[in-house]
Amino acid sequence: MKKFLLLITAITMLIAFLAACSGKQSGEESGNEPSNAVAAEDTDVVIDKSLISETAIFIPVTVDETKMEIIAVKAPDGTLRTAFNTCQVCYDSGRGYYKQDGDVLVCQNCGNRFKMSQVSVEKGSCNPVGISEDMRTETDLQITISLDLLKQAVPLFANWNKS
């Protein structure tokens, strides 16, 4: 039964990935490399842990017609970190989002450089809005971010990626 569920999950993710590839991925909009993660629209976001590495992936999400992104990255200590790709301070500027530069994320509004080890740990100041472990569901293979949490973040993306 477990193998059957894994097969169904893999097929579903492949279909969703192929559908996402046929449209524009938000990585093109923000200047980040498009991720191989599945885009989501008005649903939970499910991230395959095997896709997460030291190179951040930027997962496009649309909730209630609001475009947003989730950052997923492996910190130097091996922990998997997630955050909304919007700045806790600069989010309303239209440029309060991050691009990866080497081993740091850089706010496109103020230029603050943010280490991968700080993702979802640092609060306040010019940092990505973290999605900590207690805000997501995790299995051995996947991280799930609920639609309810995504809906709570919609106001942070009202002016997102507009310059």
Biotite code that builds the C-alpha atoms (Angstrom):
import biotite.structure as struc

atoms = struc.array([
    struc.Atom([0.000, 0.000, 0.000], chain_id="A", res_id=1, res_name="MET", atom_name="CA", element="C"),
    struc.Atom([2.833, 2.403, 0.879], chain_id="A", res_id=2, res_name="LYS", atom_name="CA", element="C"),
    struc.Atom([4.509, 1.812, -2.516], chain_id="A", res_id=3, res_name="LYS", atom_name="CA", element="C"),
    struc.Atom([1.189, 2.424, -4.255], chain_id="A", res_id=4, res_name="PHE", atom_name="CA", element="C"),
    struc.Atom([0.725, 5.763, -2.448], chain_id="A", res_id=5, res_name="LEU", atom_name="CA", element="C"),
    struc.Atom([4.283, 6.805, -3.319], chain_id="A", res_id=6, res_name="LEU", atom_name="CA", element="C"),
    struc.Atom([3.644, 5.922, -6.975], chain_id="A", res_id=7, res_name="LEU", atom_name="CA", element="C"),
    struc.Atom([0.415, 7.939, -7.035], chain_id="A", res_id=8, res_name="ILE", atom_name="CA", element="C"),
    struc.Atom([2.183, 10.906, -5.378], chain_id="A", res_id=9, res_name="THR", atom_name="CA", element="C"),
    struc.Atom([5.034, 10.731, -7.915], chain_id="A", res_id=10, res_name="ALA", atom_name="CA", element="C"),
    struc.Atom([2.625, 10.599, -10.862], chain_id="A", res_id=11, res_name="ILE", atom_name="CA", element="C"),
    struc.Atom([0.586, 13.513, -9.482], chain_id="A", res_id=12, res_name="THR", atom_name="CA", element="C"),
    struc.Atom([3.731, 15.593, -8.963], chain_id="A", res_id=13, res_name="MET", atom_name="CA", element="C"),
    struc.Atom([4.944, 14.787, -12.495], chain_id="A", res_id=14, res_name="LEU", atom_name="CA", element="C"),
    struc.Atom([1.620, 15.847, -14.032], chain_id="A", res_id=15, res_name="ILE", atom_name="CA", element="C"),
    struc.Atom([1.576, 19.070, -12.005], chain_id="A", res_id=16, res_name="ALA", atom_name="CA", element="C"),
    struc.Atom([5.213, 19.761, -12.906], chain_id="A", res_id=17, res_name="PHE", atom_name="CA", element="C"),
    struc.Atom([4.547, 19.310, -16.625], chain_id="A", res_id=18, res_name="LEU", atom_name="CA", element="C"),
    struc.Atom([1.547, 21.633, -16.382], chain_id="A", res_id=19, res_name="ALA", atom_name="CA", element="C"),
    struc.Atom([3.676, 24.230, -14.567], chain_id="A", res_id=20, res_name="ALA", atom_name="CA", element="C"),
    struc.Atom([6.398, 23.978, -17.211], chain_id="A", res_id=21, res_name="CYS", atom_name="CA", element="C"),
    struc.Atom([3.931, 24.903, -19.922], chain_id="A", res_id=22, res_name="SER", atom_name="CA", element="C"),
    struc.Atom([3.267, 28.281, -18.244], chain_id="A", res_id=23, res_name="GLY", atom_name="CA", element="C"),
    struc.Atom([5.532, 31.080, -17.102], chain_id="A", res_id=24, res_name="LYS", atom_name="CA", element="C"),
    struc.Atom([7.318, 30.298, -13.833], chain_id="A", res_id=25, res_name="GLN", atom_name="CA", element="C"),
    struc.Atom([7.737, 33.097, -11.337], chain_id="A", res_id=26, res_name="SER", atom_name="CA", element="C"),
    struc.Atom([11.505, 32.589, -11.232], chain_id="A", res_id=27, res_name="GLY", atom_name="CA", element="C"),
    struc.Atom([11.507, 34.335, -14.602], chain_id="A", res_id=28, res_name="GLU", atom_name="CA", element="C"),
    struc.Atom([9.714, 37.317, -13.076], chain_id="A", res_id=29, res_name="GLU", atom_name="CA", element="C"),
    struc.Atom([11.932, 37.785, -10.026], chain_id="A", res_id=30, res_name="SER", atom_name="CA", element="C"),
    struc.Atom([15.200, 37.018, -11.778], chain_id="A", res_id=31, res_name="GLY", atom_name="CA", element="C"),
    struc.Atom([15.791, 33.815, -9.812], chain_id="A", res_id=32, res_name="ASN", atom_name="CA", element="C"),
    struc.Atom([16.411, 30.603, -11.636], chain_id="A", res_id=33, res_name="GLU", atom_name="CA", element="C"),
    struc.Atom([13.118, 28.761, -12.098], chain_id="A", res_id=34, res_name="PRO", atom_name="CA", element="C"),
    struc.Atom([12.856, 25.807, -9.753], chain_id="A", res_id=35, res_name="SER", atom_name="CA", element="C"),
    struc.Atom([11.976, 22.231, -10.563], chain_id="A", res_id=36, res_name="ASN", atom_name="CA", element="C"),
    struc.Atom([9.417, 22.364, -7.762], chain_id="A", res_id=37, res_name="ALA", atom_name="CA", element="C"),
    struc.Atom([5.757, 22.230, -8.621], chain_id="A", res_id=38, res_name="VAL", atom_name="CA", element="C"),
    struc.Atom([3.880, 25.520, -8.848], chain_id="A", res_id=39, res_name="ALA", atom_name="CA", element="C"),
    struc.Atom([0.687, 25.717, -6.811], chain_id="A", res_id=40, res_name="ALA", atom_name="CA", element="C"),
    struc.Atom([-2.542, 27.640, -7.202], chain_id="A", res_id=41, res_name="GLU", atom_name="CA", element="C"),
    struc.Atom([-5.121, 27.859, -4.411], chain_id="A", res_id=42, res_name="ASP", atom_name="CA", element="C"),
    struc.Atom([-3.927, 24.621, -2.816], chain_id="A", res_id=43, res_name="THR", atom_name="CA", element="C"),
    struc.Atom([-1.398, 23.356, -0.289], chain_id="A", res_id=44, res_name="ASP", atom_name="CA", element="C"),
    struc.Atom([2.211, 23.525, -1.491], chain_id="A", res_id=45, res_name="VAL", atom_name="CA", element="C"),
    struc.Atom([3.996, 20.167, -1.400], chain_id="A", res_id=46, res_name="VAL", atom_name="CA", element="C"),
    struc.Atom([7.785, 20.268, -1.774], chain_id="A", res_id=47, res_name="ILE", atom_name="CA", element="C"),
    struc.Atom([9.744, 17.103, -2.521], chain_id="A", res_id=48, res_name="ASP", atom_name="CA", element="C"),
    struc.Atom([12.693, 17.166, -0.107], chain_id="A", res_id=49, res_name="LYS", atom_name="CA", element="C"),
    struc.Atom([14.969, 15.643, -2.744], chain_id="A", res_id=50, res_name="SER", atom_name="CA", element="C"),
    struc.Atom([14.718, 18.929, -4.702], chain_id="A", res_id=51, res_name="LEU", atom_name="CA", element="C"),
    struc.Atom([16.090, 21.031, -1.831], chain_id="A", res_id=52, res_name="ILE", atom_name="CA", element="C"),
    struc.Atom([19.822, 21.793, -1.830], chain_id="A", res_id=53, res_name="SER", atom_name="CA", element="C"),
    struc.Atom([22.210, 24.609, -0.925], chain_id="A", res_id=54, res_name="GLU", atom_name="CA", element="C"),
    struc.Atom([20.932, 26.403, -4.015], chain_id="A", res_id=55, res_name="THR", atom_name="CA", element="C"),
    struc.Atom([17.613, 27.973, -3.071], chain_id="A", res_id=56, res_name="ALA", atom_name="CA", element="C"),
    struc.Atom([14.554, 26.998, -5.031], chain_id="A", res_id=57, res_name="ILE", atom_name="CA", element="C"),
    struc.Atom([11.858, 29.599, -5.577], chain_id="A", res_id=58, res_name="PHE", atom_name="CA", element="C"),
    struc.Atom([8.433, 27.998, -5.791], chain_id="A", res_id=59, res_name="ILE", atom_name="CA", element="C"),
    struc.Atom([5.720, 30.015, -7.520], chain_id="A", res_id=60, res_name="PRO", atom_name="CA", element="C"),
    struc.Atom([2.377, 30.112, -5.714], chain_id="A", res_id=61, res_name="VAL", atom_name="CA", element="C"),
    struc.Atom([-0.888, 31.848, -6.542], chain_id="A", res_id=62, res_name="THR", atom_name="CA", element="C"),
    struc.Atom([-3.487, 32.325, -3.815], chain_id="A", res_id=63, res_name="VAL", atom_name="CA", element="C"),
    struc.Atom([-6.706, 34.243, -4.430], chain_id="A", res_id=64, res_name="ASP", atom_name="CA", element="C"),
    struc.Atom([-5.114, 35.590, -7.641], chain_id="A", res_id=65, res_name="GLU", atom_name="CA", element="C"),
    struc.Atom([-2.117, 36.941, -5.684], chain_id="A", res_id=66, res_name="THR", atom_name="CA", element="C"),
    struc.Atom([1.271, 35.770, -6.968], chain_id="A", res_id=67, res_name="LYS", atom_name="CA", element="C"),
    struc.Atom([3.880, 34.855, -4.364], chain_id="A", res_id=68, res_name="MET", atom_name="CA", element="C"),
    struc.Atom([6.942, 32.659, -3.934], chain_id="A", res_id=69, res_name="GLU", atom_name="CA", element="C"),
    struc.Atom([8.256, 30.282, -1.331], chain_id="A", res_id=70, res_name="ILE", atom_name="CA", element="C"),
    struc.Atom([11.988, 29.831, -0.791], chain_id="A", res_id=71, res_name="ILE", atom_name="CA", element="C"),
    struc.Atom([13.241, 26.353, 0.128], chain_id="A", res_id=72, res_name="ALA", atom_name="CA", element="C"),
    struc.Atom([16.935, 25.784, 0.861], chain_id="A", res_id=73, res_name="VAL", atom_name="CA", element="C"),
    struc.Atom([19.267, 23.485, 2.760], chain_id="A", res_id=74, res_name="LYS", atom_name="CA", element="C"),
    struc.Atom([21.241, 25.394, 5.399], chain_id="A", res_id=75, res_name="ALA", atom_name="CA", element="C"),
    struc.Atom([24.940, 24.606, 5.979], chain_id="A", res_id=76, res_name="PRO", atom_name="CA", element="C"),
    struc.Atom([23.979, 22.480, 9.012], chain_id="A", res_id=77, res_name="ASP", atom_name="CA", element="C"),
    struc.Atom([21.805, 20.271, 6.760], chain_id="A", res_id=78, res_name="GLY", atom_name="CA", element="C"),
    struc.Atom([18.436, 21.511, 8.003], chain_id="A", res_id=79, res_name="THR", atom_name="CA", element="C"),
    struc.Atom([15.771, 22.325, 5.437], chain_id="A", res_id=80, res_name="LEU", atom_name="CA", element="C"),
    struc.Atom([14.537, 25.914, 5.644], chain_id="A", res_id=81, res_name="ARG", atom_name="CA", element="C"),
    struc.Atom([11.461, 27.534, 4.123], chain_id="A", res_id=82, res_name="THR", atom_name="CA", element="C"),
    struc.Atom([10.306, 31.150, 3.915], chain_id="A", res_id=83, res_name="ALA", atom_name="CA", element="C"),
    struc.Atom([8.079, 33.409, 1.904], chain_id="A", res_id=84, res_name="PHE", atom_name="CA", element="C"),
    struc.Atom([10.122, 35.274, -0.694], chain_id="A", res_id=85, res_name="ASN", atom_name="CA", element="C"),
    struc.Atom([9.238, 38.644, 0.718], chain_id="A", res_id=86, res_name="THR", atom_name="CA", element="C"),
    struc.Atom([11.014, 40.867, 3.201], chain_id="A", res_id=87, res_name="CYS", atom_name="CA", element="C"),
    struc.Atom([9.691, 41.468, 6.713], chain_id="A", res_id=88, res_name="GLN", atom_name="CA", element="C"),
    struc.Atom([10.428, 45.195, 6.319], chain_id="A", res_id=89, res_name="VAL", atom_name="CA", element="C"),
    struc.Atom([10.512, 45.947, 2.581], chain_id="A", res_id=90, res_name="CYS", atom_name="CA", element="C"),
    struc.Atom([7.524, 43.818, 1.467], chain_id="A", res_id=91, res_name="TYR", atom_name="CA", element="C"),
    struc.Atom([5.337, 46.834, 0.662], chain_id="A", res_id=92, res_name="ASP", atom_name="CA", element="C"),
    struc.Atom([7.973, 48.469, -1.585], chain_id="A", res_id=93, res_name="SER", atom_name="CA", element="C"),
    struc.Atom([7.336, 46.165, -4.539], chain_id="A", res_id=94, res_name="GLY", atom_name="CA", element="C"),
    struc.Atom([11.015, 45.155, -4.507], chain_id="A", res_id=95, res_name="ARG", atom_name="CA", element="C"),
    struc.Atom([11.102, 43.408, -1.121], chain_id="A", res_id=96, res_name="GLY", atom_name="CA", element="C"),
    struc.Atom([12.006, 39.983, -2.480], chain_id="A", res_id=97, res_name="TYR", atom_name="CA", element="C"),
    struc.Atom([15.224, 37.986, -2.563], chain_id="A", res_id=98, res_name="TYR", atom_name="CA", element="C"),
    struc.Atom([17.626, 36.663, -5.170], chain_id="A", res_id=99, res_name="LYS", atom_name="CA", element="C"),
    struc.Atom([20.422, 34.251, -4.376], chain_id="A", res_id=100, res_name="GLN", atom_name="CA", element="C"),
    struc.Atom([23.993, 35.516, -4.709], chain_id="A", res_id=101, res_name="ASP", atom_name="CA", element="C"),
    struc.Atom([26.459, 32.740, -3.873], chain_id="A", res_id=102, res_name="GLY", atom_name="CA", element="C"),
    struc.Atom([25.624, 31.498, -0.384], chain_id="A", res_id=103, res_name="ASP", atom_name="CA", element="C"),
    struc.Atom([23.395, 34.442, 0.604], chain_id="A", res_id=104, res_name="VAL", atom_name="CA", element="C"),
    struc.Atom([19.999, 35.867, -0.282], chain_id="A", res_id=105, res_name="LEU", atom_name="CA", element="C"),
    struc.Atom([19.937, 39.570, -1.208], chain_id="A", res_id=106, res_name="VAL", atom_name="CA", element="C"),
    struc.Atom([16.920, 41.842, -0.692], chain_id="A", res_id=107, res_name="CYS", atom_name="CA", element="C"),
    struc.Atom([16.216, 43.594, -3.995], chain_id="A", res_id=108, res_name="GLN", atom_name="CA", element="C"),
    struc.Atom([14.962, 46.707, -2.208], chain_id="A", res_id=109, res_name="ASN", atom_name="CA", element="C"),
    struc.Atom([17.599, 47.536, 0.414], chain_id="A", res_id=110, res_name="CYS", atom_name="CA", element="C"),
    struc.Atom([20.433, 45.151, -0.489], chain_id="A", res_id=111, res_name="GLY", atom_name="CA", element="C"),
    struc.Atom([20.524, 43.359, 2.877], chain_id="A", res_id=112, res_name="ASN", atom_name="CA", element="C"),
    struc.Atom([22.445, 40.086, 2.581], chain_id="A", res_id=113, res_name="ARG", atom_name="CA", element="C"),
    struc.Atom([20.983, 37.156, 4.422], chain_id="A", res_id=114, res_name="PHE", atom_name="CA", element="C"),
    struc.Atom([22.762, 33.843, 5.146], chain_id="A", res_id=115, res_name="LYS", atom_name="CA", element="C"),
    struc.Atom([20.965, 30.577, 4.358], chain_id="A", res_id=116, res_name="MET", atom_name="CA", element="C"),
    struc.Atom([21.454, 29.535, 7.996], chain_id="A", res_id=117, res_name="SER", atom_name="CA", element="C"),
    struc.Atom([19.215, 32.464, 9.015], chain_id="A", res_id=118, res_name="GLN", atom_name="CA", element="C"),
    struc.Atom([16.239, 31.510, 6.812], chain_id="A", res_id=119, res_name="VAL", atom_name="CA", element="C"),
    struc.Atom([13.139, 30.955, 8.981], chain_id="A", res_id=120, res_name="SER", atom_name="CA", element="C"),
    struc.Atom([15.206, 31.633, 12.133], chain_id="A", res_id=121, res_name="VAL", atom_name="CA", element="C"),
    struc.Atom([15.738, 35.423, 12.161], chain_id="A", res_id=122, res_name="GLU", atom_name="CA", element="C"),
    struc.Atom([12.703, 37.543, 12.996], chain_id="A", res_id=123, res_name="LYS", atom_name="CA", element="C"),
    struc.Atom([12.326, 41.257, 12.464], chain_id="A", res_id=124, res_name="GLY", atom_name="CA", element="C"),
    struc.Atom([14.624, 43.475, 10.464], chain_id="A", res_id=125, res_name="SER", atom_name="CA", element="C"),
    struc.Atom([15.149, 42.956, 6.741], chain_id="A", res_id=126, res_name="CYS", atom_name="CA", element="C"),
    struc.Atom([14.779, 39.162, 6.507], chain_id="A", res_id=127, res_name="ASN", atom_name="CA", element="C"),
    struc.Atom([12.553, 36.782, 4.547], chain_id="A", res_id=128, res_name="PRO", atom_name="CA", element="C"),
    struc.Atom([9.255, 35.992, 6.266], chain_id="A", res_id=129, res_name="VAL", atom_name="CA", element="C"),
    struc.Atom([10.013, 32.588, 7.751], chain_id="A", res_id=130, res_name="GLY", atom_name="CA", element="C"),
    struc.Atom([7.937, 29.428, 7.569], chain_id="A", res_id=131, res_name="ILE", atom_name="CA", element="C"),
    struc.Atom([9.258, 27.552, 10.588], chain_id="A", res_id=132, res_name="SER", atom_name="CA", element="C"),
    struc.Atom([8.954, 23.810, 11.216], chain_id="A", res_id=133, res_name="GLU", atom_name="CA", element="C"),
    struc.Atom([5.916, 24.312, 13.456], chain_id="A", res_id=134, res_name="ASP", atom_name="CA", element="C"),
    struc.Atom([4.119, 26.132, 10.605], chain_id="A", res_id=135, res_name="MET", atom_name="CA", element="C"),
    struc.Atom([4.427, 23.284, 8.104], chain_id="A", res_id=136, res_name="ARG", atom_name="CA", element="C"),
    struc.Atom([3.860, 19.538, 7.949], chain_id="A", res_id=137, res_name="THR", atom_name="CA", element="C"),
    struc.Atom([6.834, 17.320, 7.245], chain_id="A", res_id=138, res_name="GLU", atom_name="CA", element="C"),
    struc.Atom([7.281, 13.664, 6.329], chain_id="A", res_id=139, res_name="THR", atom_name="CA", element="C"),
    struc.Atom([10.429, 11.775, 5.379], chain_id="A", res_id=140, res_name="ASP", atom_name="CA", element="C"),
    struc.Atom([9.895, 12.739, 1.736], chain_id="A", res_id=141, res_name="LEU", atom_name="CA", element="C"),
    struc.Atom([7.960, 16.008, 1.657], chain_id="A", res_id=142, res_name="GLN", atom_name="CA", element="C"),
    struc.Atom([7.273, 19.375, 3.240], chain_id="A", res_id=143, res_name="ILE", atom_name="CA", element="C"),
    struc.Atom([3.688, 20.644, 3.028], chain_id="A", res_id=144, res_name="THR", atom_name="CA", element="C"),
    struc.Atom([2.693, 24.269, 3.518], chain_id="A", res_id=145, res_name="ILE", atom_name="CA", element="C"),
    struc.Atom([-1.036, 24.630, 4.050], chain_id="A", res_id=146, res_name="SER", atom_name="CA", element="C"),
    struc.Atom([-3.337, 26.769, 1.976], chain_id="A", res_id=147, res_name="LEU", atom_name="CA", element="C"),
    struc.Atom([-4.511, 28.382, 5.240], chain_id="A", res_id=148, res_name="ASP", atom_name="CA", element="C"),
    struc.Atom([-0.974, 29.635, 5.956], chain_id="A", res_id=149, res_name="LEU", atom_name="CA", element="C"),
    struc.Atom([-0.598, 30.812, 2.362], chain_id="A", res_id=150, res_name="LEU", atom_name="CA", element="C"),
    struc.Atom([-3.850, 32.784, 2.652], chain_id="A", res_id=151, res_name="LYS", atom_name="CA", element="C"),
    struc.Atom([-2.529, 34.500, 5.798], chain_id="A", res_id=152, res_name="GLN", atom_name="CA", element="C"),
    struc.Atom([0.498, 35.682, 3.776], chain_id="A", res_id=153, res_name="ALA", atom_name="CA", element="C"),
    struc.Atom([-1.488, 37.197, 0.890], chain_id="A", res_id=154, res_name="VAL", atom_name="CA", element="C"),
    struc.Atom([-1.303, 40.797, 2.273], chain_id="A", res_id=155, res_name="PRO", atom_name="CA", element="C"),
    struc.Atom([2.515, 40.577, 2.284], chain_id="A", res_id=156, res_name="LEU", atom_name="CA", element="C"),
    struc.Atom([2.456, 40.071, -1.485], chain_id="A", res_id=157, res_name="PHE", atom_name="CA", element="C"),
    struc.Atom([-0.034, 42.814, -2.485], chain_id="A", res_id=158, res_name="ALA", atom_name="CA", element="C"),
    struc.Atom([2.731, 44.917, -4.122], chain_id="A", res_id=159, res_name="ASN", atom_name="CA", element="C"),
    struc.Atom([5.220, 42.069, -4.552], chain_id="A", res_id=160, res_name="TRP", atom_name="CA", element="C"),
    struc.Atom([7.714, 42.116, -7.397], chain_id="A", res_id=161, res_name="ASN", atom_name="CA", element="C"),
    struc.Atom([6.455, 45.384, -8.839], chain_id="A", res_id=162, res_name="LYS", atom_name="CA", element="C"),
    struc.Atom([9.004, 48.058, -9.581], chain_id="A", res_id=163, res_name="SER", atom_name="CA", element="C"),
])
